[in-house]
Amino acid sequence: MSEAIITVVLTQATTILDQLIRQELHLITGVRKEINKLESEFKAIKAVLIDAEKRQVKEQTIKTWLEKLNDVAYEADDVLSEWITLMQKEEILGLENKYQSSSSSSPTQKVCSFLSLPCLGFNKITIRRDIALKIKDINEKLTEIAKEKDRYNFIAITGNDVSLCPDRLRTTSYVDLSKVEGRDLDINTIISKLLSEKNQKNESLNVVSIVGMGGMGKTTLAQVVYHSSDVIENFKKRIWVCVSEPFDEVRVAKAILEDIEGTAPNLFELETIARKIRHHLEKTKFLLVFDDVWTEDFAKWEQIFNTLSIGERGSSILVTTRVETVAKVMGSKYEHRLGKLSDQDSWALFKKFAFHERVKEEEWARFESVGRKISDKCKGRPLSVNLIGGLVGSKNSLKDWENILSSELWELKEAENLFPQLMLSYFDLPSNVKRCFSFCAFFPKDHVIEASNLIQLWMAQGYLGLDEHVEMEVIGQNYLQSLAMRSFFQDLVLDKDGKRILRVRMHDLIHDFAQYLTKNECRVIEFNSSSDLERIMGLSLKKARHLTVVRSEDKKFPNVPNVEKLFTFWVHSFFDSPPIISQLDQIDPDLFFRLSCVKALDLSRNRIGELPKEIGNLIKLKFLNLSHNPFWELPLALCELYNLQTLKLSACDHLRKLPREIGKLVNLRHLEIDRTDSLKTLPKGVSDLSLLQTLTKFIVVKGNDKNDPTCVLEDLKNLKNLRGRLKIEGLGFVVDPDEAKKADLQKKIHLSDVHLDFGPSIQNGKQDEVLEALEVHENLESLQISSFGGTKFPNWMMKLTNLHKLFIQDCKNCTNLPPLGNLPSLETLHIESLNSIKSLGHDLFGINGSGALTAFPKLKKLKISKMENWEEWDLIVGKDEDIEIMPRIKCVKILHCGKLKALPAFLFRKTTIQKLRIHNCTILQQLYRRVTGEDWGKISHSLRIS
């Protein structure tokens, strides 16, 4: 991770130099000179890091040099972080008096409060001099490292020079069928896609892609398909080209021609080569395999594809790639995701490599027992099975097999053999994406990783840069997409539109690879017993920078040693429900003195009853997760964490208030306070957090305490960067529609999900006007209105043309619903506890008898519940009216509607309904009772009825 941390250091150095120039600070002689020197040395070293990191796999001296470089880079990061924090404190000092209560502080404390930068010039100079001396000391170490660098004759490159990546093995069409196991279904599927009748009639090229991470057997699968009798019979010409990297159009075109003619063409112009290819392939049905494709730029392929388009109908291209984007840009009509082998198939393949006739019959059982365990370690990855099977096959004794089984990932030589394909994938990544991937070794194996959490952790480490034109969160999502496309993540969970990644998981082998890359920098330690604690105490964590301690439920909060150099610390626990007081954990305040370098701290789910005020010492902290803890309040010192970007307090059920000086957290971007039912107010300072993107809940209160001011609805106007989900509680206390209008919800165009909650409500007669004034932007995707005390819904609801989900709840005075059937994008509708409604009919569906119409054109799920007085659901459509109702409906639930007399006739004609549920609806249940009900036949076509 050397390149990662050096990039962060260079960014910090630039920030400091810019600040010094802007403020014209010359308090310490030579400071700028030392920082310039630091920047220059690191830039020179960074230029050789790609070469160094590749060579260190085999050269121990370079590995040692990189470890020393890492240590100095982390030290520089820590010192520069301290400098930047002090500069920020100077800027924030002006805000101190705004939030400090006169009753709680003396005049001296107001000016020089706990942990704030001393205001006296002498102290300021002293602090800067100390930091300057630290930088000078780092420069001396860095000079020695730079001198040592010159001994190794590194190749200096800027950026990712793919020509210097390790040479890729060139593939051929040859395959040893005896070494293929468990791929019959994959083989048959690919062949059927190549030979399908539909594609035989299509004039355009039929492109089929095999996609999967390195080592899954994509090339082998393509080879088997290439040599199958069906393929040979159906294609007049078959051509195999290994594309690989670096991509070159002329080389690829020459490879096509060479495979056709059998000799290497002595040609150099692409057009000349293309003419010869067209001559051979015109009106010929061919199969061309492009193996190991990496380039995602179709412009580079365009001329080759144009050349190939002259073949006979049914001509096909088979592509193998690790990158899903490649399959898409090449116009694949079918993408085949290649998965792992079953345990049975892995064992069958393993035996072919590992066992020989020399194994005596009487020893077979013992070899088989160990062999199966080794095979299981390969996790169904054919490349690993091949490599490890070949390794143990070269060993004659059972003890050798047992040693391999007990080896800790077969460290260096074996690891190099285990990960060649992954190494190639890794070195192909841009440097900024590399560091994001290797950081993931910090997660426990098989951990489901929340995308937003991971991106916030990357932000805290400084891995996402500072681009004023692109949000860090957007950059992080792009990096995540890039890694997922290259199969570094699996089990992807996407949002409804399939565009954003929500959750991922790392395959065990990929996790092993990430840990191999980071060595001792990223550590995961399990703490399940007293012996584990002794083991932890005995471990040397001096090289660790990112540490996860996995804690079992019956153990107290661990006191882990050697945490002084940690940048990330996570105590991973699993406590969900608030424990009884006797079970609450205490944190030793000394921990917050020892975590002096930490940037990300996760103490969620740890039964913490009280957070020590010493947390204010963590001045470099950017990420703090305290979710699922039972404390009642947070210490005021938390507001000294000026660098904080993310504060997670979700499901802190007992939390009653936030610190009053929270407005000092000027860098805060994400404040997660959902499921905090005891939190009834927000301090006024929240309105000053102008960078906030995530604020899961905004609370409006009745009245305001001058000594402890809280937010009012109008304060939302300052939070212009909000996005995602926002719930506004306490709207029933708002009596002035103008205040609601000033919240400017309509301008918060990045919000996708808004919940307007009017409870607890007071009788003011203005709620209709207040709700009308709370107009949201037209592209909102989800809306919930609850506990509304007015009588009519706002006009702006019908402008929400992109609304996918609508939940209307507990609006007891509303006698009618707006024509929701006219919302063109609505997919989910839930209506609950509208007790003044007796009938639903034409008005809801938006049917007015004029011309053709589709009501609820995209609705898939409809739920109506707890409608105490709802009696009629009547929809009569005239014979001349061309009206379609809910053409895509799949699920209908009618719950707790005891007075409803019958279902509408249009539902009986719906063949799309897959689930119909009627519960606690006395009349309906009698009418539509299974088999015996009078109208059972009308609904019996539904696939699932309950």
N, C-alpha and C positions, 0 to 999 in steps of 0.2 A: 504493500500500500504506500510505498515511498512517494510515487508520483502523485497520489491523492493528497497526502498531507503537505507536500511541497506546493502544490497548486493553491491550497488554502492559505499557506504562509505568504505566497506572492500576492494574493488578493488582499490580505491584511496589510502587508507592507505598502502597497499602493494606496490603500485607504488612509494610512497614517501619513504618508508623504503628502497626499492631497490636502489633508487636514492641516498639517504644519504649514504648508504654503499658503493656504487660505487664511489661516489665523496669524500668519507671520510670527510664529513662535520661535524664538531663538534663546529660550531660557537655559538650555544646556548646550555648551559648545560641542560641536561634533556629532550631535544626535542624528541629524539628517545624513551626515557622511556615513555613519555606522549603518543606518537603515538602507541607504543606497548600496553599500557594500554587501549587506545581507541579501538584498534583492538580486544583485549582480551574480553573486556566487551561486545562489539557488537556481537562477535561470540557466547558468552554464551546466550545472549538474543535471537539471531536468532534461536537458537536450540529449543526454546519454542514457536516460533511465530505461527506455524501451529495450535497448540492447543489453543493459545490465540485468534487468529482471529476467530476460530469457536465458542469459548465460549463467545466472546464479543457480539454476536447476542442476547444473553439472559441476560448477566451479565453486568450491567451498570458500575460497578467499573472497570472491565477489559477494557471496551470500553474507559473509561477516561484514564486509564493507557496507552493504545495504542496511544491515541491522544497526550499524553505528550511525549511518545517515538518518535512518528512521528516528533514532533516539534524539538526535539534534533537531530534526525537523519538528518533532512533537514539542520539544522544549521551546523552540522558536514560536510555534503556534500558541503555546500557553502564555509566553511573555507578551506577544503582540496582542493577544486577546485582552490581557490585563491593561495594556496601554489604551486600546480602543474603548474599553469599558470606562476608564478614567476620563477620557475625553467626553464620553456620553454623559457622565455624571455632572461634568461642568455645565453642559447645556441644560440638564434637567434641574439643576439647583434652583432655577427660577420658579419651578413649579412647586417647590417644597412648601412654601408658606401658604399656597393655595389650599392644600389639603390638610395642613397641620392644625389641629385644634389648639386654641390658646389654653384650654384647661388641662391639656395633657403634656405640655412641654414648656420649659422655661425659655426666655428669650435667647439664651445661648444655644439651647438645643434646636431652636427654629432655624438657626443659621448653620450650625454644624451638627446635624442630627447623626444618629447612629449609622455608621457605615457610609456616610456621604463624604465627598472629597473635602478635606480641610480647606477652609476659605483663606487662610493666611498664605501670602505669597511664599514665605519661607518653606512651609510644609509642602506646598505644591512643587516647588523646585526640588525639595528633598526626595519626594516620591518619583519625580521624573528622572532625577539623577540615579536613583536605585535601578530603575528600569533600563536606563541607558547603559549602566554598568553590566546588567544582565545581557543586553544585546551585544555588547563588546565581547563578553565572555563567549557567547554563542559564535560570534564571528571567528574567534581564535580557533575554536573546535572545527568550525566549518572550513577554515583555511587548510587545516591538516587533512581533512577528508578530501578536499579538492586536490591537494597534492597527490594523495594516494590514488585518486581517480585516474591521473595521467599515466599510472603504471600499467593500466589494463587495456590501453588502446581501444577504448570504446568507440563505436560508430555513433556520431552525433546526428540525431534527426529531430525535426520539429513536427509535432502532430503525429498522427498514425501513418507511417510510411509502410503501406502493405507490402511493398516489394522486399522489405526486410523481414517479413514474417517467415517462420520456418517453412521450407519447401513442403508442399503438399504431395502426398503420394498420388501418382497418376493411376487412375483406375482403368481397367480394361473390361471387356464384356465377358471374360472368362469367369466361370464360377464352378467350384467343387460342390456339386449337389449333395455329396455325402456329408458335407458340413453345414447343411441347412436343416433347421428343425422348427416346427411350430408355426410355419408361415403359409400353410395351405389356403386358409381363408383369405389372407391378404393377396396371395398370388392370383387366386381365382377372381377376386374383386377387381384387381387392376386389369387383368386380361379382358374381363367382361366390359369394362369401361372403354378399353381400346377398340374392341370389336363390336360394340353395340350397334344395332341396326340403324338407330337414329344417326349415329356419327358417320355411318357408311354413306348416308344420303346428303350429308352436310358439305357444303362447298368449302367452308373455312377449316383451318387446321384444328384437329382435336388435341387439345393440350391437357394432359393428366399429370398431376404432381404428387410425389411422395414426400411428405414433410415429417420431420422428427429430429430429435436431438442427436448429436454425434454418437456413433456407436450402436445405434438401434438396428442397423442392418438395411438401410435404405438402398445402398449400392448393391448389396447382395440380392435384395428383392428385385431390383431392376434387372439384374443379371439373369435371374431365374426366369423372369417374364420374357426377356429378350431371346432366351434359348428355348422357350416352350414351343411345342409342336404346333399349337394353334396359331401362334404369332408368326412362326416361320411360314406356315401355310397361307396366311392371309396377307402378308406384306411381301411385295416383290423385292424390295431392298430394305436392309436393316443397317443402321449406322450408329456407332457408339462414339461419343465425344466426352472426354472429361474436361469440364470447363474450368473449375477451380478458380483460384485467385493468384496473381492479379488478372483481371479480365482484360482481354484484348480481342477486338472484333476480327482482326486479320488472322490471329492465331487460331481462333475458333473456326473461322471459315476454311482455313487451310486444313484443319483437322478433319472437317467434314469431307473435303475433297480427297484427302489422303485415304480415309476409310473407304470411300467409293472406288477409287482407282487402284488402291493398294500400294502406291508409292507417294513419297512426299513431293508435293508440287514446288517447283522452283519459281514461285510467283510471290509478288509483294504488294500488289495493289488490290484492294478489297473488291473493286468492281470487276476486275479481270477474273478473280477467283469466283465471284458470284456468277458470272456468265457461264463458266464451266460447270458449276453446280447445277444451274438451271438446265443446261444441256443434258445432264445425266438424269435429272429428276422429273423433267416435264412429262406430264401424263403418266407418271409412275406412282403407284401406291407404296409409300415408304413409312417406316418407323424410325424415328431419330431419337436417341437417348442423349439428353444433356445431363450429365452426372456432376454432382457437387457444384451447384450454381449458388453464387453469393450476391452478385451485383443486383441492386434494386432499381437501377436506372434503365427503364425500358428503351430510352433513346439509344442506348448502346446496342440494343438487340434489334432495333427496328429494321435495319437494312438486311440483316440475316433472315428475319421472319418474312420480309418481302420477297426475298429470294426463294424461300421454301414454299411460298403460297401457290406455286405452279404445279404442285403434285396432284395426283388423281384424288377424287373424293374418297374420304376415309383415311387419308394420310394422317399420321399422329406423331405427337412429340411427347415423350415421357421425361419428366424433370425430377431430379432428386435435389432436395435442399433442406437446410436446417432453418431457413428463414421463411416464415409464413408470407411475409410481404412479397417475396420473390414469386411464390406461386400465384399470387394475385396479379402482380404487374405483368406476368407472362400470359395472362388470360386463361388460366386453368378452368376447364369446365368441370373438373372433379379434383378435389384435394383429399388425398388419403393420409390420415394421421397414423403413423406407425407407432404402436405401443410396445410395451415390454412383453417378454415371453412369460408363459405360465411357469410355475415351479417345476412341473413335470417336463415341459419342453426344455427348460434350462438345464435340468439334470441330464436329459438325453443328449443335449449338445455338449455338456461338460464331459461326459463319459468318452465322447469321441476324441477329445483332446488329451484327457488326463490318464486314461487307462490303457495299459498295454498288455500284451500276452505274458510279459514277464511277471505280472502279479500272480502269485501262487494262489491256487484255489482256496487253500486253508486260510489265507490272509485276506481274501476278498471282502469278507464281512467288515473287518476292521477298517480297511481302506474306504469301503463304501460309506461307512458311518461318518468318517472325517470328510470325505469328498462331498457328501450331501451338504454338510455345514458350510464348506467353502463355496459350493455352488449357490447356496442361499445368500451368501454375502454379495453375489453379483447382481442381485435384485432384478433379474430378468433382462439384463442388458446384454445383448449378444456379444458386443465387443469385449465387455468385461469377462464374460464366460470364456470367450476364445483366449483372451490374454492370460487369465488366471488358470484356465484349464491347461494351456500350454506350459505355464510356469510349473505347476505341480506335476505335469506329465514328464518333466525333465528331472524330477527327483525320484530316487529309487527307494528310499526308506520311508516307513510310516512316520518316523520322528520328524523327518523333513516336512511332511504334510502337516503334522500337528504344529510345527513351528510357524508355518505359513498361516495356518488357521488362527493362531494366537497373536500374530503380528498386528501392530497398531497401524493399519492401513498400508503396511509394507513400505513405509517411509520413502526414502528418496528414489532409488533406482526403480523399484517396483511401482512407485507412484507415478514416475515419469512414463512408465509403460502403461499404467492404468488410465492416464488422462491425456493421451496425445490429441485426440479429437477435441476434447474440451479445451485443451491449451490453445489449439488453433482457433477455436471459437472465441476464447477469451482475448487472445492477442489481436483478434480482428475488431474488437470493440474500441470505440473512442476512449481516451484515457479517463474522461469524466464519467463514463458509464462503467468502466472497469472498477473504479473505486466504489461506486454504488453497489455493484454486485458483490465484491469481496466483503463489504461491510455486513452482508447478510449472514455471514458465518457466526455472527453474534446471536442469532436466533436459535432456540433449541430445534433439534431435528423434528420434522413433521409438524412444526408449528404453523397454524393458519395465520398468515400475515395480512393484516389490514393495510390496504394500499395507502390510505391517508396517513396512518400512523408511520409507515415506513418512509413516506415522503417527508413528513415532519422531522423524522430522525435524520434523514439525509440533509435537510435544511440546517439542523442544529450543528452538524459537523462542518458545514460550509461547502458541501459537495455540489450544490446547485448553482453556485456563482451568484453574481450580482448584475443581472441584466435589467436595466431600467425599462426596457421595452417588453420584457416577457416575465410574467410572474414566476417565482420559484416553484410554486405548486404545479404550474403548467409544464415547466421543464422536467420536474420530477415524474409527472404522469407520462411524458414522452420517453424518459429513460426506462420507466417500468414497461411501457409498451415494447420498446426496443429489446429489452431482456426477454420478455415473454415470447416475442416473435422468434427469438433465437433458441427457444426451448430451455432457457435457464430456469424458468418457473413452470409449474404445472398446476392442474386443478383450478384454472382461472374461473373466477366469478365476475361476470360483467354486469353493467347497469342494463336497464330495460332496453336501451337502444343499441346495446352491444358495442358502445364506443369507449367507455371508460372502464378500467379495471378496478374492481372493488376489493377483491381478496385473491391471494395467491398462496401457493405452497411450493417449497423446494423439494425436489426428489432427494432422497438420502445421498445418492452418489454425487449430485451437484453440491449438496451441503458439504460432503467430505472434500470435494474439490475446493470449495471456498475456504474451508479451514486449512487445507494444504497451502493455499496461496498466502493466507494471513499468518501462518505459523502460530506464534504465541500472542499475537496482537488481539485476536478475538477469542475469548474463552467462554465456554459454557460448563458450569460446575453444578452437579446435583448434590443437594444437601438433604438427605433423608434420615440420617441417624447420627448418633454421637461419634461413631467412627468416621463418618463423612466429615464432620466438623474438624476432627483431628487431622484428617487428610487435607482439608482446605487450609488449616492453619500451617500445615507443613509445606504447602505448595509455594513455589516462588511465582508471585504474580507481578514481578517488577517489570516484565516486558508487556504485560497486558495493558491495553488501552480501552478495550470494550469488553465488559464482563457481565455475564448473566449467571445469577445464582438461582437454580431451580429449587424451590422450598416446598417440602411436604407439609400437610395441614397440621400435623401434631408437633411441629417444631417452632421454637420461638424465633423472633427476627434475628438473622445471623449477624454476628459481629465479624466481618471479613477483614483480614489484615491486608496490608500492602495495596491500599486503594488510592494512594496519593497521586498516581499518574494516570488514573482512569479518566477517559473522556466520556464514556458511557457506562452507566451502572444500572442494572435492572435486577430487582429481586422478584423473580417470577413466581407468583403464588396463585391459588385457585379459590380463595374465599369469596363467596357470593353474598350470603346473607349476613346482616349485622350480627355479630356475636354478643353474648352477654358481657357485662362490664368486666367480669373476672378474667375473660379471655382476651381482653385488649392487649395489644403489644406496645411496648415502650421502645423508642429509638434512642440510642445513646447520642446525646448532642455532639459528642466528640466526632461522630461520623461526619458531620457537616464542616468540621475543621479540616479533616483529613482528605475530603473530596475536593481538594483545592483546584483541580483542573477540570472538573466535570462539566460537560456541556449538555448532557442528556441524562435525566434521572427518572426512573420508572419505579414507583413504590405502590402501584395499584394493587388492590385485593390483598392487603397485608394487615388488616385488623388494627390499623393505626388509630388510636383514640385521641392522640394529641400530637400535633406537629411542632417540634421544638423551634423556638425563635431563631436558633442558630442557623436555620436554613438560609437566612439572609447573608451568610458568608459566601454562598455559592454564586459569586458575582458574574461568572462566565456562563451560567446556566441559561440554555435557550429552550429546552424541552423539559417539562415537568408533568408527569402523569401521577395523579393522586386519586384516581377514580376508584369507586367501590370501597371506600374507607369510611368508618363511622365517626369521624371527628365532627364537632359542632361548629368550629370556627377555624380560621387560618390566622397565623401570626401576622402582625403588621409588618414585620421585617421582610416578609415575602415581597413586599412592594419595593424593596431595594434591588430586586433582580431585574435591572434595566435591560438586560439582553434578552429576556424571556420572549420567545416567539409563540410557544404553545403551552397552554395551561389546561389540563384535562381534569375535570371534577365530576364527571358523569357518575350517576348512581351513588353520590354521597348523600344518603337519605337524611342524615341528621344535620347537615350543613345549614346554618340559619342565616349567615350573612357573609359577604365578601369583605376584605379589608377596605377601609374607607379611602386609602391612598392608592387604590389600584390604577388610577389615572396616570401614575408615574411609569407604568409599564408601557412605554411609548412604542416599543417594538412588537407588542403582542399582536399576533395575526389570527390565533385560534383560541377561543375561550369556550370550552365545552361544558355546559352546566345542565344538560338534559337529565331527567329523572332525579331532580333534587327537590322533592316535594316540600321540604321544610324551608327552602329559600324563598322568601316572600318579598324581598326588595333587592334592588341593585344600587350600589353607591353611585353618586353623581359622576364620579371620575370615569365610569365606563364610557360616557359620551365623548371623552377625550381620546379614546383609543381608535384613532382615525384609520389605522392599518388593519383593523379587524376584518377578517373574511368570514370567520365562523363565530357566530353567537347563537347558540342553539335555542336560547330563551331570553326574552326581554320582558321585564315585569313592570307593570304600572300599578301604583298604589294610590289609596285615598289619602289626600293631604300630604304634607311634607314636613320633616323636622329640620328646622334651620340649623341646629347644631350638628345634625348628621344627615345632610341632604341626600336625596335619592333621585333616581331617574324618573322623568316624566316622558310621556309619549313623544313629545316634540324633540327630545334628545336623539331620537333615531335619525334625524336629518343629518347629523354629523357622521354617521357610520355609512359612508357611501360605497364601501367596498364589500359589503356583506354579500355572501353567496351561499348556495346550498339551501339548507332548511332553516326557517325562523319561526318560532312560536312566540306570539305576543299574548301574555297573560294579563288579566285584570282590566280589560277594555271596558267593562261595565262601570268603572269608576270615572271614565272620561265623559264629561258633560258638555265640552265645547268642540263642535265639529271642526273648527279652525285648527285646534291643536292636533286633531287627527290628520288633517290635510298637511300640516307642517312636518309630519313624519316622513313625507316624501317616498312612500312605498312604491309609487309608480316609477320612480327613477332608479330603483334598485333592481336593475335589469339582470343581475347575475343570480338573483334568488330563483330557485326552482320549485320550492315547496314552502308554502306559508300556512300557518295555523292561526286564525283569529279567534281568541278565546275571551268571551265576555264575562265569564264567571270569576269571582263572585260578583253578582250584578246588583246595582241599586236602581230604584225606580226614578228615572230622570226624564223619560219621554223623549230623549234625544238619540236613542240608539240607532234608529233608522238613518238619521243624518250622519252619525258618526261612522257607521258601516259604509255609507255611500262615499264618505270622505277618505276612507282607507283603500282607495282604488290601487290595485296592483298592476304591474306591467302585463301586456297582452300575451307574452310568451311563457307565462307561468305554467308549470307542468302539474302541480298538485296543490289543492286548496282544501282547507278544512275550516268550517265555521261552527263554533260550539257555544252553547249557553247564551245565545243571542236573545235579548229581551224585546226586540222590535217586532213589527208586524209584517214587514216586507223586505225582500232581498234586494241587493243593490243592482242598478242597471248595468254596471260594468261587468257583472258576471258573464253576460252574453257576449262580451268582447274577447273572452279567453279562448281563442281559436286553437291554441296548442295544449289546452288542459287535458291531461290524461286521467287524472284521478280527482274525485270530488266526494267529500264526506261532510254531510250536514247533520248536526247532532244537537239535540236538546234545545231546539228553537220553538218553545212552547206556544208562542203567540202568533206564529205565522199560519195563516189559513190557506195559503196557496204557494206553489213552487213556480219559479220562472220556467220558460220553455227549454228545459235542459236538453231535450231531444235535438235541438238545433246546434249543440256544441259538436263540431265536426271531428274532434280528436278524442273525445271522452271514451275511455276504456273501462273504467271502474267507477261505479256509483254506489254510495252507501248513504241511506237515509235512516235516521234513528231518532225516536222520541220527539216527533213533531205532533204533539197531542191535540192541536187544534184542527188538524186536517182530517176530514171525513171522507173525501173522495179524491182520487187521482184519475185524470182523463186527458182530454185533448190538449189542455193548457200545458201540462208537463211535457208532452211529446212534441209540442210546437206545431200541431196540425191545425191548419186554418181553412182547409178545403180548397186551396188554390193550387192547381197543377200537380206535377209529379213531386214527390218528396221522399226522402229517407230519414226516418227519425232514429236517433242514436245510431248513426252509421257504423261506428267502430266499437260500440259497447260490447264487452266480453263478460263482465261480472256485475251482477246487480244484487244488492243486499238491502232489504227493507226490514227494520226491526223495531220493536217496542213502540209501535204506533197504536196507542190505546183506543183511539176513537175512529180509526180508519175502517170504513165499512165497504166502500165501493172502489173497484179498479175497473173502470168502464172505458172502453175504447171502441166506438162504433165507426167503422169505415164504410163509406158509400161505395156502391158498385162501380161508379164512374171514376172514383179517385184512385190514381196510380200511386199508392203509398206502400213503402217497404219499412218494416219496423224491426229494429235490432237484428240485422242480417248476420251478425257475427257472435251473437250471444251464446255463451258456453255454460255459464253457471248462474243459477238463480236461487237465492235464499230468502225465504219469508219466515221471520222468527218473531214470536211473541206478539202476534197481531190477532187477538182473540175475536174481534168483531168483523174481520174481513169475510165477506160472504162467498166470494168466488174469484177464481183467476180469470184474467181476460182471455178472450178467444184466440188472440194472435199467438199466445204462448203455446197453444195446443198444436199449432202448425209448424213450430220451430224444430227442424231436424238437427240443428246445430247444437242444441242443448245437451251437454254431457252430464251435468249434475243439477238436480232439482231437489232442494231441501225445504221441507215445511216442518216447523217445530213450534209447539205450544200455540197453535192456531186452531182453536176448538172446532170451528165450523169447517174450515178447510180440511182438517184431518179426517173428519167424518165423511165429507163429500168425496175426497180423493183417496180414501183408505185402500191400501193394496188389495187388489182383486175384488174385494167385497164392496168398495165404495161406489156410489151411484155414477160418478164421473171418472172412475179409475181409468177407463179405456182412453180418455182424452189425454192423459199424461204418461201412459205406460211406455211410450216410445223412448222416453228419456233414459239414457244409459245408466244413470245412478240416481235413485230416488230414495230419500230417507225422511 
